Amino acid sequence: MNIIIKHIEIIERIDQLIRLQATGTPEDFASRLGISKTKLYRVIGVMKKLNAPIEYNIHLESFVYAESVAFTFGFYRKD
């Protein structure tokens, strides 16, 4: 599979779990995604560079968005 598409799929999965506030600890989150904790933080860093307001909430034990945002990637037909 194309590496770019794989990275986009990881970002989409991270986004989904953050929205559900169901990431767990960084270790659990990386394990759930099947990636290393280092790669998880690398991807989160990229997301932050794209203006994703990601924070870790210690009380929820989950990454969360500090404000409401949306993520989409792909091409859509303009009508």
N, CA, C and O atoms as a GROMACS GRO file, in nm:
protein
  316
    1MET      N    1   0.084  -0.119   0.000
    1MET     CA    2   0.000   0.000   0.000
    1MET      C    3   0.088   0.124   0.000
    1MET      O    4   0.195   0.126   0.062
    2ASN      N    5   0.044   0.223  -0.067
    2ASN     CA    6   0.119   0.348  -0.075
    2ASN      C    7   0.137   0.406   0.064
    2ASN      O    8   0.042   0.414   0.142
    3ILE      N    9   0.259   0.446   0.095
    3ILE     CA   10   0.291   0.497   0.229
    3ILE      C   11   0.211   0.622   0.266
    3ILE      O   12   0.173   0.639   0.382
    4ILE      N   13   0.184   0.708   0.168
    4ILE     CA   14   0.107   0.830   0.196
    4ILE      C   15  -0.034   0.792   0.239
    4ILE      O   16  -0.087   0.848   0.336
    5ILE      N   17  -0.095   0.700   0.169
    5ILE     CA   18  -0.230   0.657   0.204
    5ILE      C   19  -0.231   0.592   0.342
    5ILE      O   20  -0.324   0.614   0.419
    6LYS      N   21  -0.129   0.514   0.374
    6LYS     CA   22  -0.120   0.450   0.506
    6LYS      C   23  -0.114   0.556   0.616
    6LYS      O   24  -0.180   0.543   0.718
    7HIS      N   25  -0.034   0.660   0.594
    7HIS     CA   26  -0.024   0.768   0.693
    7HIS      C   27  -0.157   0.841   0.708
    7HIS      O   28  -0.197   0.875   0.819
    8ILE      N   29  -0.225   0.865   0.598
    8ILE     CA   30  -0.355   0.932   0.605
    8ILE      C   31  -0.454   0.846   0.682
    8ILE      O   32  -0.534   0.898   0.761
    9GLU      N   33  -0.451   0.715   0.659
    9GLU     CA   34  -0.541   0.626   0.732
    9GLU      C   35  -0.512   0.628   0.882
    9GLU      O   36  -0.604   0.623   0.963
   10ILE      N   37  -0.384   0.637   0.919
   10ILE     CA   38  -0.348   0.647   1.061
   10ILE      C   39  -0.401   0.777   1.120
   10ILE      O   40  -0.456   0.778   1.229
   11ILE      N   41  -0.384   0.887   1.047
   11ILE     CA   42  -0.436   1.016   1.094
   11ILE      C   43  -0.588   1.010   1.110
   11ILE      O   44  -0.642   1.059   1.210
   12GLU      N   45  -0.657   0.950   1.015
   12GLU     CA   46  -0.803   0.937   1.025
   12GLU      C   47  -0.843   0.855   1.146
   12GLU      O   48  -0.940   0.888   1.214
   13ARG      N   49  -0.770   0.747   1.175
   13ARG     CA   50  -0.801   0.662   1.291
   13ARG      C   51  -0.772   0.737   1.421
   13ARG      O   52  -0.849   0.729   1.517
   14ILE      N   53  -0.661   0.810   1.425
   14ILE     CA   54  -0.628   0.890   1.542
   14ILE      C   55  -0.738   0.993   1.566
   14ILE      O   56  -0.785   1.010   1.678
   15ASP      N   57  -0.778   1.062   1.460
   15ASP     CA   58  -0.885   1.161   1.470
   15ASP      C   59  -1.013   1.098   1.526
   15ASP      O   60  -1.076   1.155   1.614
   16GLN      N   61  -1.049   0.983   1.475
   16GLN     CA   62  -1.171   0.915   1.521
   16GLN      C   63  -1.164   0.883   1.670
   16GLN      O   64  -1.260   0.909   1.743
   17LEU      N   65  -1.053   0.827   1.715
   17LEU     CA   66  -1.041   0.790   1.856
   17LEU      C   67  -1.032   0.912   1.947
   17LEU      O   68  -1.081   0.909   2.060
   18ILE      N   69  -0.970   1.020   1.899
   18ILE     CA   70  -0.967   1.144   1.978
   18ILE      C   71  -1.108   1.199   1.994
   18ILE      O   72  -1.146   1.242   2.102
   19ARG      N   73  -1.186   1.197   1.886
   19ARG     CA   74  -1.324   1.247   1.894
   19ARG      C   75  -1.408   1.167   1.993
   19ARG      O   76  -1.496   1.221   2.060
   20LEU      N   77  -1.380   1.038   2.002
   20LEU     CA   78  -1.452   0.952   2.096
   20LEU      C   79  -1.395   0.961   2.238
   20LEU      O   80  -1.449   0.902   2.331
   21GLN      N   81  -1.286   1.035   2.253
   21GLN     CA   82  -1.212   1.043   2.380
   21GLN      C   83  -1.184   0.903   2.432
   21GLN      O   84  -1.206   0.871   2.549
   22ALA      N   85  -1.136   0.819   2.340
   22ALA     CA   86  -1.114   0.678   2.371
   22ALA      C   87  -0.973   0.633   2.331
   22ALA      O   88  -0.954   0.520   2.287
   23THR      N   89  -0.875   0.722   2.346
   23THR     CA   90  -0.740   0.684   2.306
   23THR      C   91  -0.669   0.602   2.413
   23THR      O   92  -0.584   0.518   2.381
   24GLY      N   93  -0.703   0.625   2.538
   24GLY     CA   94  -0.628   0.562   2.647
   24GLY      C   95  -0.494   0.633   2.663
   24GLY      O   96  -0.473   0.742   2.609
   25THR      N   97  -0.405   0.571   2.737
   25THR     CA   98  -0.272   0.628   2.758
   25THR      C   99  -0.196   0.625   2.625
   25THR      O  100  -0.235   0.554   2.533
   26PRO      N  101  -0.089   0.702   2.615
   26PRO     CA  102  -0.010   0.697   2.492
   26PRO      C  103   0.035   0.555   2.455
   26PRO      O  104   0.036   0.518   2.338
   27GLU      N  105   0.073   0.477   2.555
   27GLU     CA  106   0.113   0.338   2.530
   27GLU      C  107  -0.002   0.256   2.474
   27GLU      O  108   0.014   0.183   2.376
   28ASP      N  109  -0.120   0.269   2.536
   28ASP     CA  110  -0.238   0.196   2.490
   28ASP      C  111  -0.278   0.241   2.350
   28ASP      O  112  -0.314   0.159   2.265
   29PHE      N  113  -0.272   0.370   2.327
   29PHE     CA  114  -0.311   0.427   2.198
   29PHE      C  115  -0.221   0.375   2.086
   29PHE      O  116  -0.270   0.332   1.981
   30ALA      N  117  -0.090   0.378   2.109
   30ALA     CA  118   0.004   0.328   2.009
   30ALA      C  119  -0.020   0.180   1.982
   30ALA      O  120  -0.018   0.136   1.867
   31SER      N  121  -0.043   0.106   2.087
   31SER     CA  122  -0.069  -0.038   2.072
   31SER      C  123  -0.197  -0.062   1.993
   31SER      O  124  -0.200  -0.149   1.905
   32ARG      N  125  -0.301   0.013   2.023
   32ARG     CA  126  -0.429   0.000   1.953
   32ARG      C  127  -0.414   0.029   1.803
   32ARG      O  128  -0.481  -0.032   1.720
   33LEU      N  129  -0.325   0.122   1.771
   33LEU     CA  130  -0.301   0.159   1.632
   33LEU      C  131  -0.201   0.067   1.562
   33LEU      O  132  -0.188   0.069   1.440
   34GLY      N  133  -0.131  -0.014   1.642
   34GLY     CA  134  -0.029  -0.104   1.585
   34GLY      C  135   0.097  -0.032   1.542
   34GLY      O  136   0.165  -0.073   1.448
   35ILE      N  137   0.128   0.078   1.613
   35ILE     CA  138   0.248   0.155   1.583
   35ILE      C  139   0.325   0.179   1.713
   35ILE      O  140   0.272   0.156   1.822
   36SER      N  141   0.449   0.224   1.701
   36SER     CA  142   0.528   0.254   1.820
   36SER      C  143   0.482   0.386   1.882
   36SER      O  144   0.417   0.468   1.817
   37LYS      N  145   0.515   0.404   2.008
   37LYS     CA  146   0.482   0.530   2.075
   37LYS      C  147   0.554   0.646   2.009
   37LYS      O  148   0.501   0.756   2.001
   38THR      N  149   0.676   0.621   1.963
   38THR     CA  150   0.753   0.725   1.892
   38THR      C  151   0.680   0.768   1.766
   38THR      O  152   0.668   0.888   1.739
   39LYS      N  153   0.631   0.671   1.689
   39LYS     CA  154   0.558   0.704   1.566
   39LYS      C  155   0.429   0.776   1.599
   39LYS      O  156   0.390   0.869   1.528
   40LEU      N  157   0.361   0.736   1.707
   40LEU     CA  158   0.238   0.804   1.748
   40LEU      C  159   0.266   0.952   1.772
   40LEU      O  160   0.194   1.037   1.721
   41TYR      N  161   0.370   0.981   1.848
   41TYR     CA  162   0.402   1.121   1.877
   41TYR      C  163   0.447   1.196   1.751
   41TYR      O  164   0.422   1.316   1.738
   42ARG      N  165   0.512   1.126   1.659
   42ARG     CA  166   0.551   1.188   1.532
   42ARG      C  167   0.427   1.228   1.452
   42ARG      O  168   0.421   1.338   1.398
   43VAL      N  169   0.329   1.137   1.445
   43VAL     CA  170   0.206   1.166   1.370
   43VAL      C  171   0.127   1.277   1.438
   43VAL      O  172   0.074   1.366   1.371
   44ILE      N  173   0.118   1.273   1.571
   44ILE     CA  174   0.048   1.379   1.643
   44ILE      C  175   0.118   1.513   1.618
   44ILE      O  176   0.052   1.616   1.605
   45GLY      N  177   0.251   1.512   1.610
   45GLY     CA  178   0.325   1.633   1.579
   45GLY      C  179   0.289   1.689   1.442
   45GLY      O  180   0.275   1.810   1.424
   46VAL      N  181   0.274   1.600   1.344
   46VAL     CA  182   0.232   1.643   1.211
   46VAL      C  183   0.092   1.702   1.216
   46VAL      O  184   0.065   1.805   1.155
   47MET      N  185   0.004   1.635   1.289
   47MET     CA  186  -0.133   1.685   1.302
   47MET      C  187  -0.134   1.824   1.367
   47MET      O  188  -0.210   1.911   1.325
   48LYS      N  189  -0.050   1.844   1.467
   48LYS     CA  190  -0.042   1.975   1.532
   48LYS      C  191   0.010   2.081   1.434
   48LYS      O  192  -0.036   2.196   1.438
   49LYS      N  193   0.105   2.044   1.347
   49LYS     CA  194   0.153   2.138   1.245
   49LYS      C  195   0.042   2.174   1.147
   49LYS      O  196   0.046   2.280   1.085
   50LEU      N  197  -0.056   2.086   1.133
   50LEU     CA  198  -0.172   2.113   1.048
   50LEU      C  199  -0.285   2.180   1.128
   50LEU      O  200  -0.399   2.186   1.082
   51ASN      N  201  -0.252   2.230   1.246
   51ASN     CA  202  -0.342   2.307   1.334
   51ASN      C  203  -0.442   2.224   1.414
   51ASN      O  204  -0.545   2.276   1.455
   52ALA      N  205  -0.414   2.097   1.436
   52ALA     CA  206  -0.500   2.016   1.523
   52ALA      C  207  -0.468   2.052   1.668
   52ALA      O  208  -0.354   2.035   1.711
   53PRO      N  209  -0.566   2.101   1.744
   53PRO     CA  210  -0.540   2.141   1.883
   53PRO      C  211  -0.544   2.021   1.979
   53PRO      O  212  -0.631   2.013   2.066
   54ILE      N  213  -0.450   1.929   1.961
   54ILE     CA  214  -0.449   1.805   2.040
   54ILE      C  215  -0.380   1.827   2.173
   54ILE      O  216  -0.272   1.885   2.181
   55GLU      N  217  -0.447   1.779   2.278
   55GLU     CA  218  -0.391   1.782   2.414
   55GLU      C  219  -0.418   1.646   2.478
   55GLU      O  220  -0.506   1.572   2.435
   56TYR      N  221  -0.342   1.615   2.582
   56TYR     CA  222  -0.368   1.493   2.658
   56TYR      C  223  -0.439   1.532   2.787
   56TYR      O  224  -0.389   1.615   2.864
   57ASN      N  225  -0.556   1.474   2.811
   57ASN     CA  226  -0.634   1.501   2.933
   57ASN      C  227  -0.605   1.389   3.032
   57ASN      O  228  -0.649   1.275   3.012
   58ILE      N  229  -0.532   1.421   3.137
   58ILE     CA  230  -0.491   1.321   3.234
   58ILE      C  231  -0.609   1.260   3.309
   58ILE      O  232  -0.604   1.143   3.349
   59HIS      N  233  -0.717   1.337   3.328
   59HIS     CA  234  -0.834   1.287   3.400
   59HIS      C  235  -0.913   1.187   3.316
   59HIS      O  236  -0.965   1.088   3.368
   60LEU      N  237  -0.922   1.213   3.187
   60LEU     CA  238  -0.992   1.120   3.096
   60LEU      C  239  -0.902   1.007   3.048
   60LEU      O  240  -0.948   0.908   2.992
   61GLU      N  241  -0.770   1.024   3.072
   61GLU     CA  242  -0.670   0.933   3.017
   61GLU      C  243  -0.692   0.917   2.867
   61GLU      O  244  -0.699   0.805   2.815
   62SER      N  245  -0.702   1.030   2.798
   62SER     CA  246  -0.724   1.030   2.655
   62SER      C  247  -0.673   1.160   2.594
   62SER      O  248  -0.674   1.266   2.657
   63PHE      N  249  -0.627   1.148   2.470
   63PHE     CA  250  -0.600   1.269   2.394
   63PHE      C  251  -0.735   1.329   2.357
   63PHE      O  252  -0.831   1.257   2.333
   64VAL      N  253  -0.741   1.460   2.353
   64VAL     CA  254  -0.865   1.531   2.320
   64VAL      C  255  -0.830   1.650   2.231
   64VAL      O  256  -0.714   1.690   2.220
   65TYR      N  257  -0.932   1.704   2.167
   65TYR     CA  258  -0.916   1.830   2.095
   65TYR      C  259  -0.954   1.943   2.191
   65TYR      O  260  -1.059   1.936   2.256
   66ALA      N  261  -0.869   2.044   2.201
   66ALA     CA  262  -0.895   2.157   2.290
   66ALA      C  263  -1.010   2.243   2.239
   66ALA      O  264  -1.071   2.316   2.316
   67GLU      N  265  -1.038   2.234   2.110
   67GLU     CA  266  -1.152   2.305   2.051
   67GLU      C  267  -1.206   2.220   1.937
   67GLU      O  268  -1.139   2.128   1.889
   68SER      N  269  -1.325   2.251   1.895
   68SER     CA  270  -1.391   2.173   1.790
   68SER      C  271  -1.324   2.197   1.654
   68SER      O  272  -1.310   2.311   1.609
   69VAL      N  273  -1.282   2.088   1.590
   69VAL     CA  274  -1.220   2.094   1.458
   69VAL      C  275  -1.273   1.981   1.372
   69VAL      O  276  -1.337   1.888   1.423
   70ALA      N  277  -1.246   1.989   1.243
   70ALA     CA  278  -1.284   1.882   1.151
   70ALA      C  279  -1.163   1.845   1.066
   70ALA      O  280  -1.080   1.930   1.036
   71PHE      N  281  -1.154   1.718   1.029
   71PHE     CA  282  -1.046   1.671   0.942
   71PHE      C  283  -1.108   1.595   0.826
   71PHE      O  284  -1.187   1.503   0.846
   72THR      N  285  -1.072   1.635   0.705
   72THR     CA  286  -1.113   1.561   0.586
   72THR      C  287  -0.995   1.557   0.491
   72THR      O  288  -0.914   1.651   0.484
   73PHE      N  289  -0.986   1.448   0.418
   73PHE     CA  290  -0.884   1.437   0.316
   73PHE      C  291  -0.943   1.360   0.199
   73PHE      O  292  -1.005   1.256   0.217
   74GLY      N  293  -0.922   1.412   0.083
   74GLY     CA  294  -0.970   1.343  -0.036
   74GLY      C  295  -1.026   1.445  -0.134
   74GLY      O  296  -1.025   1.566  -0.110
   75PHE      N  297  -1.074   1.392  -0.243
   75PHE     CA  298  -1.130   1.477  -0.347
   75PHE      C  299  -1.280   1.452  -0.353
   75PHE      O  300  -1.325   1.338  -0.347
   76TYR      N  301  -1.354   1.559  -0.365
   76TYR     CA  302  -1.500   1.551  -0.367
   76TYR      C  303  -1.552   1.622  -0.490
   76TYR      O  304  -1.498   1.725  -0.531
   77ARG      N  305  -1.654   1.568  -0.548
   77ARG     CA  306  -1.713   1.626  -0.667
   77ARG      C  307  -1.782   1.756  -0.631
   77ARG      O  308  -1.863   1.761  -0.538
   78LYS      N  309  -1.750   1.860  -0.705
   78LYS     CA  310  -1.815   1.989  -0.685
   78LYS      C  311  -1.936   1.996  -0.776
   78LYS      O  312  -1.926   1.977  -0.897
   79ASP      N  313  -2.049   2.022  -0.718
   79ASP     CA  314  -2.174   2.032  -0.797
   79ASP      C  315  -2.210   2.175  -0.824
   79ASP      O  316  -2.311   2.202  -0.889
   0.00000   0.00000   0.00000
